Amino acid sequence: MIVEQGRYLILQGKGISYILRIHEQGYLLHVYYGRKLRENDFPYFPSAPRSFYTFAPDQVFLEGESQEYPAFGYNDLKEGAVEVLADGKIAALSLKYKSHEISDGKPAIDGLPSSKANGVACQTLAVTLSDDAYGVEVRLLYTVFEDSDVIARHAEIRNSGKGALRLTRAFSCCLDATGMRGSETDMISLRGAWAKERNLERHSLFQGVSEIGNRTGESGHYLNPFAALCGRATTSDYGDALGAMLVYSGNHRFRVDVDAYDNIRLACGIHDGGFAWDLAPGETFRTPECLLCFSWQGLDGMSQAYHDFLRAHILPQRFRSSFRPVLINSWESMYFDFDEEKILEVARQAKQSGIELFVLDDGWFGKRNDDTTSLGDWYPNPEKLPSGVAGLAEKINALGLKFGIWVEPEMANPVSELLKAHPDFPIACKAHPPVLGRNQQVLDLTDPRVVEFIGKFLDELLSCGKISYIKWDMNRSMAEVTEPGFVHRYYLGLYKILGDITEKYPDVLFEGCSGGGGRFDAGMLCYHPQIWTSDDSDAIERLRIQEGTALCYPLSAMGAHVTACPNHQVWRTTPFSTRANVASFGTFGYELNVARLSEEEKAEVKAQIAAYRKIEPLIREGDFAVLHSAFARGNFTAWQVTSKDKKRAVVLCVRTLASANAAGERVRLRGLNPDALYTEARSGRNYYGDELMYRGFFPSVPSTDFASVLTEFVEESEETNR
Ligand code: GLA
């Protein structure tokens, strides 16, 4: 999988090649990342001759070369991946090749979440570069997996000298996109805000910098730690796309530079604003992992490659192939207003409807009857839960349901016993009064006492053995950060807590959350196999949120609930069936009071769960495709998910607004076997795969507002064909 050929180091993935070259003067150059090339004996791409003046000491003008991990300021005046202060002065780094090694498997990154081999053959290349004059050593690690087109990269920077060093930038990855030209390339990012997370943003690159990032102390509602470059003509099923995703939940930055010669440099990693890291002699800093992905089959190809990779190498494997329980969450149906009797009434009805897990959301602890108090006081409110958490869990279990509970471990309200006893637990700049967000403060997870407190209360909560699920929330951004590098230290603390608790309770399903989807990233997915996608549960708004999220994150990672109407975020009324159909393209659940549903609706819930159970294996493992994008102008969205063996395809079509005299919507499927005969479950009609893909079918979505159709195409067995 990794081949050494003269000065070339060649990483061969499932369908991609990633090629590096060690220059005669010792620089590590990037040659290629793209569709798989054969290994051969001649130089892949001789460097383009340069006729202009160079100031490079070795007659190598690095600005004119593609580099793997450049530094600004010596012989390259483009933005670099690493910046170091030595004795308070900017180090003019000239990093040169020292050694490399190739090993089987995938090493973990100390203190940080990262991808795992999980039984799949993979190899890791580690190249060491060094600048002996400054005492800086950089180890670049690349893992290539047999089953994937994703390359996992990160860097380790070591103080190999005698003096103190300070890192002021340490990106995970820098990629000179050799196959792309700036003037022909678009950048795609996932932008948003609370209740409108991960909407697609696409713009043309230009000479200069296009950048996204977040400094709010979490991967963020605003800009997700993901970016893609694609050809101007790339669509969902055509063209090249190159993605970069961080396995990280803190501050991040993605920078795309286009230089005067139309060359593209993509660099990403921890946001260097407010970042600094001191390295004493012998100390090493490890960057988060970056997952690079290349597709020549359009954006769907990139999405599918990321989905496959995250499922196989990021998500906790114990939840990969098991059914996720269909849950009912108390938040939108009861908010803070509940007691044991009310909970049990909903749980009884839920059980009768086929729901499997009851989740008690916010409001069960301390004196919490609204959001002004008690975060940090993690003991049950005796008025609401007279038999405690364990007692309630037991009663829920006795009804035949699993029990889950909400926590927000990283926070405390100033009005809490915790902060009365430990006023120094939260982050505070001390120069000004504390900044509150949703009436709460962020605890300082760099403080080992805080880490211990959180670990202990979670352990006490879970030790009753009756809790099957935890919803881990985080409902405000960080402010008052005064120490450079603090946010990264915070995440080292958080990852330690998450690692310890999920290891101790491996069967408990954790769902991440941050004011909806404010921390939806591959770092969190290493611990939480699912994340609450957004607090906006309106089925129509969810079309964009879920489609944007699915650009790189698998459907099974997206918590998606059927909620009551009028919807609590936009006051829209949509058909019950559409709410269920859209939620079916995620990890399915309910967030409404089933006890208040009509008998007819209760029967519908049963049918919805049964339908979901049928398609769930595809949602968990299948190939997702966007047939009509929710972001395109128009009124119509269509998605498809297909089993790997191409024998089953589920198609969802949603009309947003009805319009008079509208043309019929023709939907063309993708990725089927052209010669196979498929039966559409709804109509019983037969179609060959080629007809469905090249000619399409008419889904006959009712011509009313917000109507939808969820249908399935199943390949006839050969028996039936004859
Ligand atoms: C956040 C979450 C919601 C809910 C509330 C509880 O907003 O996103 O789902 O848990 O907190 O306060």
Residues whose N, C-alpha, C, O or C-beta is under 5 A from the ligand:
A	BS01	GLA	W331 D361 D362 C513 S514 G515 G516 D535
